[in-house]
Each structure stands twice: as structure tokens, then as C-alpha cells.
């Protein structure tokens, strides 16, 4: 037996026929697990702007990854070609929310396990991760972080400082222009105690007092 025969027998001849039932089961399982992610992301999203396109992408990633794993597992030569093709793909879309990266990894893991035929593992892990995520996002935080933006006349500076002094504020930005001042403060409060906003707005010389809850989603 020559080296060429060994090579053909070990690699080129290593082709496993995939039955239609196996393909359907893998893709259907990936789709169902992907839909669990879709519903979870949709109903428990805590970011600023919900993106339905990104949510659809999570389902597609699950199914496409399962399809890729099925292809790789059926033939060694095709797997090498698939790796070469995927190596030229570049993803340039910026993901601002770190949780979105976690959801992407989750979708890829579903595709890998379903493509490998580990359906029980895929469904079990998906349900467990879903429960963990729901528990973590629904636990009520005792301390909330806000950004407070106050615009006022310089003459009202003393009165504004009297209100801000008892609060746990950290100055982030101060802008002054023609006798007017704009302050951007980061502050932490327990619960929904935001009565100080009305107090600031009632001060003579204060043009506006805006309070925005900060969740780490703001980016350039």
C-alpha cells in the first residue's frame, strides 16, 4: 500500500453520509434553542435601545453554526476548506453592550452542540443559562446610578450646591458660558429617591435639571 493510498483512505475517503433525519434534528434543535434566546433577549433586555435585527442574528448564528459543524464532522477535507474560508471573514460591527457578546457566544455554543448531536446538553444548558440570566436581571438593585445634568445661572450656584452637597455626587463635566453653568454629575441613590430633581428645578436661576439612569450603555 502506497502513501497515496493511505492518504486517500485516511482523509479523502473519510466521508460520513449524513441522513436527512440527522440534519433536520440538528438544525431544528439549534432553531428551537435559538428561539429561546430570542424570547429571553426580547423580554428581559435592559439596555437603552432594543435591536430586533441583532436578536434575529442570534437565531441565525445558532442555525448557521450547527450547519457548519455538520459539514466539518462529515468530511475532513471539507473541514479544512471551511476553516480557510472562515479565516477571511471579518466582523467590524461594534458591540457596545458586553451582554450582547455573551449572547453571541451562547448562540455559537448552541450551534456547536446541536451540530455535534448533543441535543440534550444543548437544551439543558440553554434552560439553565436562561434561568440564571432571568434571576440576575430581575433582582432589584438597592443602589442605582444616575447622571444628573443641571443648567443654571451663576448667581444660583450657591443654592444649587446646597442641594448637591448632601448627595453622593462625582463631578464629570463642568461647562461655563456667558454667566451660565452646566454641571454633569454622577450620583448613586438607594431606591427611587429622586425628589432632589424637583428641588433643583424650583430654584430661581435654574433652567433645567435632568436625571438619566446610567446602565453603562452609552457610547460613542
SEDREN-623862 format. One line per field, with one value per residue: residue number from 1; x, y, z of N, C-alpha, C in turn; residue in three letters. Coordinates in nm, 4 decimals, padded with zeros to 6 digits. Layout:
BEGIN
miba = (NUM; ...)
n.x = (X; ...)
n.y = (Y; ...)
n.z = (Z; ...)
ca.x = (X; ...)
ca.y = (Y; ...)
ca.z = (Z; ...)
c.x = (X; ...)
c.y = (Y; ...)
c.z = (Z; ...)
pagu = (Ala; ...)
end
This chain:
BEGIN
miba = (1; 2; 3; 4; 5; 6; 7; 8; 9; 10; 11; 12; 13; 14; 15; 16; 17; 18; 19; 20; 21; 22; 23; 24; 25; 26; 27; 28; 29; 30; 31; 32; 33; 34; 35; 36; 37; 38; 39; 40; 41; 42; 43; 44; 45; 46; 47; 48; 49; 50; 51; 52; 53; 54; 55; 56; 57; 58; 59; 60; 61; 62; 63; 64; 65; 66; 67; 68; 69; 70; 71; 72; 73; 74; 75; 76; 77; 78; 79; 80; 81; 82; 83; 84; 85; 86; 87; 88; 89; 90; 91; 92; 93; 94; 95; 96; 97; 98; 99; 100; 101; 102; 103; 104; 105; 106; 107; 108; 109; 110; 111; 112; 113; 114; 115; 116; 117; 118; 119; 120; 121; 122; 123; 124; 125; 126; 127; 128; 129; 130; 131; 132; 133; 134; 135; 136; 137; 138; 139; 140; 141; 142; 143; 144; 145; 146; 147; 148; 149; 150; 151; 152; 153; 154; 155; 156; 157; 158; 159; 160; 161; 162; 163; 164; 165; 166; 167; 168; 169; 170; 171; 172; 173; 174; 175; 176; 177; 178; 179; 180; 181; 182; 183; 184; 185; 186; 187; 188; 189; 190; 191; 192; 193; 194; 195; 196; 197; 198; 199; 200; 201; 202; 203; 204; 205; 206; 207; 208; 209; 210; 211; 212; 213; 214; 215; 216; 217; 218; 219; 220)
n.x = (00.0857; 00.0674; 00.1814; 00.0040; -00.2315; -00.2833; -00.3254; -00.5537; -00.7353; -00.7397; -00.8092; -00.9284; -01.1142; -01.2617; -01.5532; -01.8586; -02.1826; -02.4541; -02.7662; -03.0986; -03.2654; -03.0856; -02.9716; -03.2007; -03.2804; -03.0631; -03.0562; -03.3155; -03.3148; -03.1175; -03.2497; -03.4767; -03.3554; -03.2280; -03.4520; -03.5392; -03.3399; -03.3954; -03.6550; -03.5960; -03.4024; -03.5552; -03.7662; -03.6402; -03.4537; -03.2339; -03.1067; -03.0484; -03.1552; -03.3469; -03.2582; -03.4015; -03.2974; -03.0444; -03.1291; -03.2578; -03.0323; -02.9038; -03.0542; -03.0066; -02.7293; -02.7107; -02.8311; -02.6785; -02.4208; -02.4605; -02.5031; -02.2502; -02.0909; -02.1981; -02.1141; -01.8340; -01.7961; -01.8573; -01.6684; -01.3202; -01.1585; -01.3351; -01.3712; -01.1239; -01.1211; -01.3402; -01.2494; -01.0453; -01.1973; -01.3553; -01.1614; -01.1102; -01.3154; -01.4331; -01.5545; -01.6882; -01.8688; -01.9410; -01.9914; -02.1659; -02.2799; -02.1716; -02.3148; -02.4339; -02.2277; -02.1978; -02.4417; -02.4016; -02.1870; -02.3245; -02.5186; -02.3463; -02.2392; -02.4670; -02.5129; -02.2817; -02.3056; -02.5525; -02.4970; -02.3082; -02.4604; -02.5346; -02.7936; -02.9459; -02.7679; -02.7496; -03.0160; -03.0526; -02.8438; -02.9160; -03.1651; -03.0837; -02.8983; -03.0735; -03.2444; -03.0609; -02.9887; -03.2372; -03.2869; -03.0722; -03.1130; -03.3565; -03.3331; -03.3707; -03.1931; -03.0356; -02.8935; -02.8785; -02.7449; -02.7035; -02.6991; -02.6781; -02.7774; -02.7429; -02.8455; -02.7794; -02.7980; -02.5097; -02.5484; -02.7143; -02.5586; -02.4756; -02.7131; -02.7704; -02.5497; -02.5994; -02.8057; -02.6872; -02.4735; -02.5340; -02.5756; -02.4380; -02.2306; -02.0330; -01.8313; -01.8440; -01.8362; -01.7970; -01.9275; -01.8961; -02.0499; -02.0898; -02.1971; -02.3512; -02.3829; -02.3178; -02.3547; -02.2454; -02.3125; -02.2267; -02.4161; -02.5204; -02.7996; -03.0285; -03.2882; -03.5750; -03.5365; -03.5652; -03.6356; -03.4891; -03.4537; -03.6811; -03.6535; -03.4210; -03.5114; -03.6931; -03.5466; -03.4624; -03.3193; -03.2272; -03.2276; -03.2779; -03.3058; -03.1921; -03.2293; -03.0808; -03.0853; -02.8000; -02.6672; -02.4422; -02.4518; -02.4060; -02.2302; -01.9809)
n.y = (-00.1196; 00.2102; 00.5439; 00.7287; 00.5812; 00.5353; 00.7984; 00.8704; 00.6875; 00.7567; 01.0290; 01.1563; 00.9612; 00.9646; 01.0120; 01.0715; 00.9761; 01.1856; 01.1507; 01.2497; 01.2790; 01.3236; 01.5699; 01.7345; 01.7147; 01.8301; 02.0947; 02.1797; 02.1602; 02.3488; 02.5750; 02.5871; 02.6200; 02.8589; 03.0233; 03.0314; 03.1899; 03.4192; 03.4997; 03.5386; 03.7442; 03.9445; 03.9978; 04.0532; 04.2496; 04.5044; 04.7279; 05.0483; 05.0933; 04.8656; 04.6168; 04.4589; 04.3388; 04.2475; 04.0570; 03.8717; 03.7932; 03.6362; 03.3990; 03.3142; 03.2767; 03.0558; 02.8501; 02.8558; 02.8001; 02.5390; 02.4164; 02.4507; 02.2956; 02.0432; 02.0079; 02.0111; 01.7857; 01.5812; 01.5477; 01.5499; 01.6919; 01.8847; 02.0213; 02.1438; 02.3188; 02.4752; 02.5988; 02.7552; 02.9255; 03.0604; 03.1995; 03.4336; 03.5996; 03.8970; 04.0665; 04.3721; 04.5244; 04.7173; 04.6103; 04.7374; 04.6789; 04.4701; 04.2404; 04.1612; 04.0390; 03.8110; 03.6839; 03.6296; 03.4415; 03.2446; 03.1708; 03.0674; 02.8493; 02.6922; 02.6230; 02.4687; 02.2499; 02.1393; 02.0786; 01.8827; 01.6812; 01.6719; 01.7046; 01.6933; 01.8081; 02.0641; 02.1705; 02.1459; 02.3058; 02.5513; 02.6052; 02.6164; 02.8325; 03.0328; 03.0514; 03.1376; 03.3873; 03.5250; 03.5384; 03.6971; 03.9434; 04.0268; 04.0652; 04.3086; 04.6069; 04.7675; 05.0016; 05.2635; 05.4055; 05.7286; 05.9920; 06.3274; 06.6269; 06.9636; 07.2882; 07.6243; 07.9707; 08.1612; 08.3017; 08.1453; 07.9501; 07.8971; 07.8134; 07.5849; 07.4247; 07.3759; 07.1939; 06.9839; 06.9082; 06.7270; 06.4947; 06.1974; 06.2783; 06.2870; 06.4919; 06.5107; 06.6681; 07.0132; 07.3018; 07.6334; 07.9308; 08.2553; 08.3619; 08.1470; 07.8093; 07.4633; 07.1557; 06.8219; 06.5433; 06.2424; 06.0273; 05.8276; 05.6617; 05.5204; 05.3066; 05.4701; 05.7401; 06.0401; 06.2994; 06.5290; 06.6387; 06.7867; 06.9809; 07.1115; 07.2116; 07.4012; 07.6130; 07.9528; 08.0720; 07.8337; 07.6595; 07.4035; 07.0661; 06.7566; 06.4094; 06.1028; 05.7567; 05.5610; 05.2914; 05.1901; 05.1751; 05.3832; 05.5119; 05.6021)
n.z = (00.0000; -00.0962; -00.0005; -00.1025; -00.1205; 00.1475; 00.2310; 00.0846; 00.1873; 00.4575; 00.4667; 00.2299; 00.1820; 00.4070; 00.4618; 00.5906; 00.5511; 00.5935; 00.7309; 00.6362; 00.8516; 01.0626; 00.9886; 00.9877; 01.2557; 01.3930; 01.2915; 01.3541; 01.6338; 01.6952; 01.6021; 01.7743; 02.0269; 01.9715; 01.9426; 02.2031; 02.3152; 02.1663; 02.2599; 02.5282; 02.5207; 02.4106; 02.5949; 02.8354; 02.7993; 02.8995; 02.8095; 02.6415; 02.3780; 02.2094; 01.9745; 01.7171; 01.4933; 01.5733; 01.7531; 01.5852; 01.4499; 01.6413; 01.6423; 01.3807; 01.3888; 01.5592; 01.4046; 01.1664; 01.2645; 01.3555; 01.1093; 00.9945; 01.1684; 01.1195; 00.8561; 00.8866; 01.0490; 00.8782; 00.6791; 00.6477; 00.4658; 00.3671; 00.6038; 00.6435; 00.4280; 00.5017; 00.7349; 00.6255; 00.4638; 00.6536; 00.7868; 00.6536; 00.7069; 00.8472; 01.1232; 01.1716; 01.3074; 01.5843; 01.9153; 02.1703; 02.4177; 02.6707; 02.7408; 02.5046; 02.3663; 02.5202; 02.4631; 02.1932; 02.2050; 02.3377; 02.1446; 01.9482; 02.0893; 02.1163; 01.8469; 01.7991; 01.9801; 01.9002; 01.6335; 01.6743; 01.7650; 02.0306; 02.1701; 02.4084; 02.5921; 02.4824; 02.5057; 02.7833; 02.8903; 02.7781; 02.9004; 03.1700; 03.1676; 03.0886; 03.3113; 03.5053; 03.3961; 03.3984; 03.6735; 03.7594; 03.6252; 03.7186; 03.9861; 04.2238; 04.2404; 04.5116; 04.5072; 04.2770; 03.9793; 03.8498; 03.6027; 03.6476; 03.5111; 03.5261; 03.4500; 03.4994; 03.6134; 03.7023; 03.9349; 04.0830; 04.1843; 04.4518; 04.5817; 04.4331; 04.4945; 04.7637; 04.7532; 04.6160; 04.7761; 04.9998; 04.8580; 04.7097; 04.4992; 04.2013; 04.0187; 03.6727; 03.4461; 03.3733; 03.2426; 03.1400; 03.0236; 02.9292; 03.1798; 03.2535; 03.3725; 03.3288; 03.4759; 03.4958; 03.6699; 03.8390; 04.0316; 04.3116; 04.4361; 04.6741; 04.5949; 04.4571; 04.5130; 04.4113; 04.4608; 04.4819; 04.2328; 04.1689; 04.3629; 04.2798; 04.0327; 04.1162; 04.2086; 04.1752; 03.8808; 03.7875; 03.4923; 03.3889; 03.5091; 03.4692; 03.4957; 03.4378; 03.4215; 03.4550; 03.2825; 03.1706; 02.8966; 02.7277; 02.4581; 02.2095)
ca.x = (00.0000; 00.1487; 00.1439; -00.1136; -00.3481; -00.3103; -00.3789; -00.6907; -00.8186; -00.7497; -00.8633; -01.0236; -01.2214; -01.3292; -01.6767; -01.9710; -02.3103; -02.5472; -02.9052; -03.1872; -03.3160; -02.9801; -02.9617; -03.3215; -03.2796; -02.9616; -03.0975; -03.4364; -03.2752; -03.0494; -03.3513; -03.5589; -03.2730; -03.2099; -03.5757; -03.5401; -03.2560; -03.4677; -03.7609; -03.5318; -03.3395; -03.6609; -03.8494; -03.5611; -03.3482; -03.2241; -03.0270; -03.1156; -03.2327; -03.3566; -03.2350; -03.4620; -03.2065; -02.9442; -03.1964; -03.2737; -02.8987; -02.8732; -03.1162; -02.9357; -02.5969; -02.7292; -02.8588; -02.5648; -02.3108; -02.4934; -02.4797; -02.1051; -02.0399; -02.2397; -02.0262; -01.7000; -01.7936; -01.8824; -01.5554; -01.2001; -01.1137; -01.4276; -01.3491; -01.0066; -01.1638; -01.4299; -01.1648; -00.9795; -01.2955; -01.3972; -01.0497; -01.1070; -01.4314; -01.4028; -01.6731; -01.6477; -01.9750; -01.9057; -02.0909; -02.1485; -02.3217; -02.0988; -02.4072; -02.4581; -02.1193; -02.2332; -02.5490; -02.3417; -02.1170; -02.4293; -02.5737; -02.2444; -02.2317; -02.5848; -02.4877; -02.1780; -02.3576; -02.6564; -02.4305; -02.2363; -02.5583; -02.5539; -02.9187; -02.9839; -02.6783; -02.7855; -03.1407; -03.0332; -02.7613; -02.9936; -03.2641; -03.0129; -02.8463; -03.1896; -03.2876; -02.9592; -02.9990; -03.3609; -03.2692; -02.9771; -03.1641; -03.4777; -03.3003; -03.3791; -03.0728; -03.0609; -02.8276; -02.8922; -02.6502; -02.7674; -02.6282; -02.7571; -02.7322; -02.8075; -02.8083; -02.8260; -02.7267; -02.4028; -02.5990; -02.7829; -02.4613; -02.4736; -02.8331; -02.7567; -02.4517; -02.6612; -02.8855; -02.5996; -02.3729; -02.5661; -02.5824; -02.3098; -02.2094; -01.8968; -01.8351; -01.7927; -01.8114; -01.8450; -01.9193; -01.9392; -02.0622; -02.1626; -02.2751; -02.4300; -02.3039; -02.3807; -02.2855; -02.2819; -02.2713; -02.2642; -02.4576; -02.5783; -02.9071; -03.0953; -03.4277; -03.6187; -03.5351; -03.5214; -03.7084; -03.3986; -03.4669; -03.7847; -03.5978; -03.3303; -03.5888; -03.7660; -03.4543; -03.4563; -03.1950; -03.2019; -03.3023; -03.3233; -03.2392; -03.2244; -03.1746; -03.0830; -03.0253; -02.6822; -02.6537; -02.3200; -02.4801; -02.3755; -02.1023; -01.9633)
ca.y = (00.0000; 00.3304; 00.6576; 00.7911; 00.5016; 00.5624; 00.9347; 00.8701; 00.6107; 00.8238; 01.1646; 01.1773; 00.8638; 00.9779; 01.0871; 01.0074; 01.0178; 01.2404; 01.1221; 01.3655; 01.2918; 01.3844; 01.7119; 01.8031; 01.7190; 01.9255; 02.2314; 02.2122; 02.1813; 02.4781; 02.6791; 02.5966; 02.6819; 02.9978; 03.0964; 03.0570; 03.3095; 03.5320; 03.5435; 03.5861; 03.8736; 04.0421; 04.0327; 04.0926; 04.3424; 04.6168; 04.8342; 05.1728; 05.0741; 04.7247; 04.5933; 04.3332; 04.2779; 04.1719; 03.9415; 03.7751; 03.7419; 03.5312; 03.2760; 03.2730; 03.2268; 02.9207; 02.7556; 02.8530; 02.7300; 02.3959; 02.3744; 02.4432; 02.1808; 01.9239; 01.9971; 01.9763; 01.6499; 01.4813; 01.5290; 01.6198; 01.7855; 01.9976; 02.0986; 02.2289; 02.4272; 02.5625; 02.6806; 02.8556; 03.0251; 03.1418; 03.2810; 03.5627; 03.6768; 03.9973; 04.1311; 04.5090; 04.5915; 04.7342; 04.5668; 04.8307; 04.6174; 04.3451; 04.1274; 04.1156; 03.9455; 03.6864; 03.6202; 03.5754; 03.3187; 03.1479; 03.1225; 02.9827; 02.7246; 02.6131; 02.5671; 02.3650; 02.1308; 02.0770; 02.0216; 01.7632; 01.5803; 01.6740; 01.7790; 01.7030; 01.9070; 02.1965; 02.2167; 02.1569; 02.4235; 02.6696; 02.6301; 02.6565; 02.9684; 03.1224; 03.0720; 03.2213; 03.5239; 03.5860; 03.5685; 03.8077; 04.0718; 04.0656; 04.1010; 04.4540; 04.6681; 04.8643; 05.1264; 05.2932; 05.5065; 05.8263; 06.1102; 06.4473; 06.7405; 07.0848; 07.4127; 07.7331; 08.0984; 08.1586; 08.3594; 08.0407; 07.8453; 07.8636; 07.7369; 07.4541; 07.3473; 07.3339; 07.0739; 06.8761; 06.8720; 06.6052; 06.3793; 06.1341; 06.3196; 06.2973; 06.5814; 06.4529; 06.7735; 07.1467; 07.3905; 07.7690; 08.0143; 08.3810; 08.3727; 08.0259; 07.6911; 07.3314; 07.0527; 06.6814; 06.4742; 06.1012; 06.0092; 05.6982; 05.6733; 05.3957; 05.3058; 05.5717; 05.8693; 06.1419; 06.4229; 06.6438; 06.6977; 06.8902; 07.0892; 07.1874; 07.2817; 07.5116; 07.7206; 08.0645; 08.0746; 07.7007; 07.6446; 07.2647; 06.9620; 06.6313; 06.2907; 05.9876; 05.6381; 05.5153; 05.1464; 05.1513; 05.1535; 05.4996; 05.5011; 05.6959)
ca.z = (00.0000; -00.1077; 00.0849; -00.1633; -00.0824; 00.2889; 00.2407; 00.0344; 00.2778; 00.5868; 00.4611; 00.1213; 00.1911; 00.5355; 00.4397; 00.6585; 00.4964; 00.6910; 00.6957; 00.6379; 00.9891; 01.1448; 00.9515; 01.0335; 01.4021; 01.4372; 01.2572; 01.4296; 01.7730; 01.7011; 01.5841; 01.8952; 02.1318; 01.9307; 01.9712; 02.3477; 02.3316; 02.1058; 02.3507; 02.6504; 02.4921; 02.3800; 02.7104; 02.9522; 02.7581; 02.9921; 02.7503; 02.6045; 02.2546; 02.1709; 01.8322; 01.6731; 01.3950; 01.6477; 01.8113; 01.4761; 01.4219; 01.7385; 01.5943; 01.2596; 01.4278; 01.6130; 01.2956; 01.0737; 01.3304; 01.3508; 00.9703; 00.9746; 01.2428; 01.0450; 00.7396; 00.9324; 01.1033; 00.7742; 00.5887; 00.6946; 00.3620; 00.3682; 00.7260; 00.6212; 00.3396; 00.5764; 00.8232; 00.5412; 00.4200; 00.7678; 00.8351; 00.5841; 00.7488; 00.9478; 01.1784; 01.2050; 01.3812; 01.7255; 02.0124; 02.2807; 02.5425; 02.6931; 02.7454; 02.3673; 02.3337; 02.5865; 02.3867; 02.0711; 02.2415; 02.3707; 02.0176; 01.8848; 02.1659; 02.0786; 01.7144; 01.8073; 02.0474; 01.8171; 01.5171; 01.7190; 01.8055; 02.1761; 02.1816; 02.5498; 02.6517; 02.4309; 02.5677; 02.9282; 02.9172; 02.7409; 03.0061; 03.2917; 03.1479; 03.0863; 03.4499; 03.5711; 03.3429; 03.4473; 03.8157; 03.7765; 03.5753; 03.7900; 04.1244; 04.2378; 04.2954; 04.6185; 04.4699; 04.1341; 03.9328; 03.7619; 03.5551; 03.6727; 03.4304; 03.5771; 03.3825; 03.5852; 03.6151; 03.8020; 04.0593; 04.1586; 04.2134; 04.5937; 04.6128; 04.3685; 04.5704; 04.8881; 04.7253; 04.5698; 04.8764; 05.0761; 04.7694; 04.6760; 04.3602; 04.1479; 03.9047; 03.5489; 03.3477; 03.4089; 03.1269; 03.1689; 02.9039; 02.9416; 03.3029; 03.2772; 03.4050; 03.3120; 03.5521; 03.4747; 03.7916; 03.8588; 04.1699; 04.3478; 04.5342; 04.7083; 04.5526; 04.3607; 04.5808; 04.3148; 04.4911; 04.4707; 04.0994; 04.1805; 04.4449; 04.1931; 03.9295; 04.1781; 04.2442; 04.0797; 03.8056; 03.7306; 03.3676; 03.3759; 03.5880; 03.4010; 03.5617; 03.3485; 03.4830; 03.3800; 03.2855; 03.1035; 02.7560; 02.6463; 02.3884; 02.1003)
c.x = (00.0889; 00.0982; 00.0177; -00.2407; -00.3863; -00.3753; -00.5253; -00.7847; -00.8424; -00.8184; -00.9700; -01.1404; -01.3003; -01.4523; -01.7933; -02.1013; -02.4015; -02.6889; -02.9879; -03.2423; -03.2138; -02.9686; -03.0806; -03.3225; -03.1815; -03.0067; -03.2216; -03.4035; -03.2058; -03.1492; -03.4343; -03.4808; -03.2473; -03.3334; -03.5914; -03.4564; -03.3293; -03.5720; -03.7026; -03.4730; -03.4458; -03.7340; -03.7693; -03.4472; -03.3506; -03.1430; -03.1102; -03.2075; -03.2291; -03.3413; -03.2922; -03.3725; -03.0988; -03.0055; -03.2190; -03.1396; -02.8621; -02.9312; -03.0415; -02.7977; -02.6069; -02.7446; -02.7390; -02.4457; -02.3353; -02.4683; -02.3296; -02.0470; -02.0786; -02.1480; -01.8864; -01.6924; -01.8099; -01.7602; -01.4374; -01.1552; -01.2034; -01.4069; -01.2301; -01.0421; -01.2535; -01.3511; -01.0948; -01.0747; -01.3360; -01.2865; -01.0440; -01.2245; -01.3907; -01.5332; -01.6321; -01.7554; -01.9393; -02.0217; -02.0700; -02.1837; -02.2472; -02.1896; -02.4375; -02.3509; -02.1480; -02.3424; -02.4963; -02.2673; -02.2165; -02.4880; -02.4748; -02.2347; -02.3502; -02.5634; -02.3873; -02.2338; -02.4655; -02.5945; -02.3553; -02.3302; -02.5841; -02.6786; -02.9603; -02.8985; -02.7169; -02.9105; -03.1235; -02.9542; -02.8375; -03.0952; -03.1962; -02.9606; -02.9602; -03.2373; -03.1905; -02.9712; -03.1229; -03.3473; -03.1803; -03.0345; -03.2888; -03.4523; -03.2934; -03.2532; -03.1103; -03.0000; -02.8362; -02.7997; -02.7201; -02.6639; -02.7224; -02.6962; -02.8123; -02.7541; -02.8655; -02.7424; -02.6206; -02.4485; -02.6679; -02.6879; -02.4644; -02.5931; -02.8256; -02.6614; -02.5081; -02.7414; -02.7952; -02.5069; -02.4092; -02.5687; -02.4421; -02.2806; -02.0613; -01.9052; -01.7694; -01.7600; -01.8701; -01.8203; -01.9731; -01.9421; -02.1502; -02.2544; -02.3610; -02.3361; -02.3852; -02.2944; -02.3380; -02.2234; -02.3128; -02.2992; -02.5238; -02.6825; -02.9660; -03.2426; -03.4554; -03.6275; -03.4777; -03.5926; -03.6211; -03.4070; -03.5703; -03.7348; -03.5046; -03.4074; -03.6607; -03.6771; -03.4554; -03.3201; -03.1571; -03.2903; -03.3566; -03.2416; -03.2844; -03.1534; -03.1922; -03.0173; -02.9134; -02.6661; -02.5294; -02.3375; -02.4431; -02.2395; -02.0970; -02.0284)
c.y = (00.1241; 00.4394; 00.7251; 00.7162; 00.5265; 00.6990; 00.9386; 00.7987; 00.6854; 00.9578; 01.1799; 01.0800; 00.8723; 01.0667; 01.0111; 01.0639; 01.0667; 01.2122; 01.2496; 01.3884; 01.3590; 01.5338; 01.7904; 01.8184; 01.8235; 02.0693; 02.2732; 02.2393; 02.3161; 02.5932; 02.6982; 02.6607; 02.8291; 03.0818; 03.1225; 03.1809; 03.4329; 03.5875; 03.6005; 03.7256; 03.9816; 04.0896; 04.0834; 04.1875; 04.4656; 04.7334; 04.9557; 05.1524; 04.9266; 04.7113; 04.4573; 04.2629; 04.1948; 04.0459; 03.8320; 03.7115; 03.6278; 03.3963; 03.2233; 03.2158; 03.0841; 02.8187; 02.7430; 02.7796; 02.5794; 02.3396; 02.3579; 02.3205; 02.0501; 01.9007; 01.9518; 01.8313; 01.5431; 01.4521; 01.6133; 01.7247; 01.9075; 02.0847; 02.1912; 02.3466; 02.5256; 02.6545; 02.7896; 02.9646; 03.1173; 03.2341; 03.4181; 03.6512; 03.7730; 04.0629; 04.2686; 04.5848; 04.5972; 04.6898; 04.6489; 04.7688; 04.4864; 04.2230; 04.0732; 04.0167; 03.8097; 03.6113; 03.5609; 03.4448; 03.2068; 03.0864; 03.0302; 02.8483; 02.6335; 02.5465; 02.4535; 02.2370; 02.0612; 02.0128; 01.8938; 01.6530; 01.5744; 01.7563; 01.7985; 01.8082; 02.0477; 02.2512; 02.2370; 02.2826; 02.5520; 02.7053; 02.6788; 02.7993; 03.0698; 03.1539; 03.1626; 03.3665; 03.5943; 03.6258; 03.6905; 03.9418; 04.1184; 04.0978; 04.2533; 04.5080; 04.7689; 05.0003; 05.1461; 05.4096; 05.5967; 05.9273; 06.2291; 06.5636; 06.8638; 07.2061; 07.5294; 07.8583; 08.0918; 08.2136; 08.2547; 07.9294; 07.8012; 07.7768; 07.5958; 07.3660; 07.2982; 07.2053; 06.9565; 06.8235; 06.7461; 06.4779; 06.3238; 06.1581; 06.3203; 06.3819; 06.5163; 06.5598; 06.9047; 07.2382; 07.5278; 07.8534; 08.1346; 08.3836; 08.2519; 07.9075; 07.5643; 07.2285; 06.9146; 06.6024; 06.3273; 06.0829; 05.8737; 05.7201; 05.5352; 05.4060; 05.4131; 05.7104; 05.9758; 06.2757; 06.5456; 06.7108; 06.8098; 07.0086; 07.1753; 07.2697; 07.4039; 07.6294; 07.8275; 08.0666; 07.9395; 07.6828; 07.5018; 07.1750; 06.8279; 06.5158; 06.1703; 05.8710; 05.5865; 05.3643; 05.0994; 05.1330; 05.2709; 05.4837; 05.5992; 05.6414)
c.z = (00.0000; -00.0126; 00.0305; -00.1260; 00.0628; 00.3061; 00.1974; 00.1311; 00.4092; 00.5820; 00.3527; 00.1298; 00.3199; 00.5203; 00.4997; 00.6043; 00.6091; 00.6449; 00.7057; 00.7789; 01.0799; 01.1177; 01.0065; 01.1853; 01.4535; 01.4117; 01.3354; 01.5764; 01.7900; 01.6883; 01.7115; 02.0101; 02.1000; 01.9581; 02.1205; 02.3787; 02.2813; 02.2025; 02.4798; 02.6308; 02.4724; 02.5050; 02.8299; 02.9166; 02.8469; 02.9360; 02.7146; 02.4851; 02.2170; 02.0194; 01.7943; 01.5716; 01.4644; 01.7074; 01.7064; 01.4425; 01.5168; 01.6951; 01.4721; 01.2927; 01.4807; 01.5012; 01.2020; 01.1356; 01.3321; 01.2116; 00.9427; 01.0444; 01.1741; 00.9255; 00.7801; 00.9782; 00.9965; 00.6889; 00.6352; 00.5939; 00.3582; 00.4920; 00.7112; 00.5313; 00.4103; 00.6687; 00.7438; 00.4967; 00.5336; 00.8169; 00.7686; 00.6233; 00.8594; 00.9932; 01.2307; 01.2825; 01.5292; 01.8137; 02.1389; 02.4154; 02.5617; 02.6975; 02.6057; 02.3229; 02.3964; 02.5129; 02.2565; 02.0984; 02.2738; 02.2433; 01.9459; 01.9554; 02.1340; 01.9435; 01.7172; 01.8679; 01.9648; 01.6937; 01.5499; 01.7656; 01.9545; 02.2094; 02.3278; 02.6208; 02.6090; 02.4982; 02.7180; 02.9638; 02.8859; 02.8491; 03.1337; 03.2812; 03.1472; 03.2273; 03.5241; 03.5261; 03.3971; 03.5934; 03.8352; 03.7333; 03.6496; 03.9368; 04.1355; 04.3043; 04.4025; 04.5864; 04.3193; 04.0990; 03.8313; 03.7127; 03.5712; 03.5953; 03.4730; 03.5025; 03.4631; 03.5641; 03.7243; 03.9372; 04.1461; 04.2026; 04.3601; 04.6319; 04.5529; 04.4485; 04.7032; 04.8695; 04.6906; 04.6792; 04.9550; 04.9898; 04.7429; 04.5278; 04.3265; 04.0215; 03.7828; 03.4447; 03.3986; 03.2905; 03.1656; 03.0428; 02.9340; 03.0637; 03.3344; 03.2988; 03.3801; 03.3847; 03.5134; 03.5906; 03.7850; 04.0054; 04.1888; 04.4568; 04.5601; 04.6707; 04.4499; 04.4244; 04.4885; 04.3381; 04.4746; 04.3340; 04.1016; 04.2612; 04.3614; 04.0911; 03.9869; 04.2152; 04.1354; 04.0121; 03.7480; 03.6075; 03.3504; 03.4668; 03.5317; 03.4695; 03.4686; 03.4190; 03.3934; 03.3952; 03.2138; 02.9538; 02.6687; 02.5837; 02.2747; 01.9746)
pagu = (Unk; Unk; Unk; Unk; Unk; Unk; Unk; Unk; Unk; Unk; Unk; Unk; Unk; Unk; Unk; Unk; Unk; Unk; Unk; Unk; Unk; Unk; Unk; Unk; Unk; Unk; Unk; Unk; Unk; Unk; Unk; Unk; Unk; Unk; Unk; Unk; Unk; Unk; Unk; Unk; Unk; Unk; Unk; Unk; Unk; Unk; Unk; Unk; Unk; Unk; Unk; Unk; Unk; Unk; Unk; Unk; Unk; Unk; Unk; Unk; Unk; Unk; Unk; Unk; Unk; Unk; Unk; Unk; Unk; Unk; Unk; Unk; Unk; Unk; Unk; Unk; Unk; Unk; Unk; Unk; Unk; Unk; Unk; Unk; Unk; Unk; Unk; Unk; Unk; Unk; Unk; Unk; Unk; Unk; Unk; Unk; Unk; Unk; Unk; Unk; Unk; Unk; Unk; Unk; Unk; Unk; Unk; Unk; Unk; Unk; Unk; Unk; Unk; Unk; Unk; Unk; Unk; Unk; Unk; Unk; Unk; Unk; Unk; Unk; Unk; Unk; Unk; Unk; Unk; Unk; Unk; Unk; Unk; Unk; Unk; Unk; Unk; Unk; Unk; Unk; Unk; Unk; Unk; Unk; Unk; Unk; Unk; Unk; Unk; Unk; Unk; Unk; Unk; Unk; Unk; Unk; Unk; Unk; Unk; Unk; Unk; Unk; Unk; Unk; Unk; Unk; Unk; Unk; Unk; Unk; Unk; Unk; Unk; Unk; Unk; Unk; Unk; Unk; Unk; Unk; Unk; Unk; Unk; Unk; Unk; Unk; Unk; Unk; Unk; Unk; Unk; Unk; Unk; Unk; Unk; Unk; Unk; Unk; Unk; Unk; Unk; Unk; Unk; Unk; Unk; Unk; Unk; Unk; Unk; Unk; Unk; Unk; Unk; Unk; Unk; Unk; Unk; Unk; Unk; Unk)
end
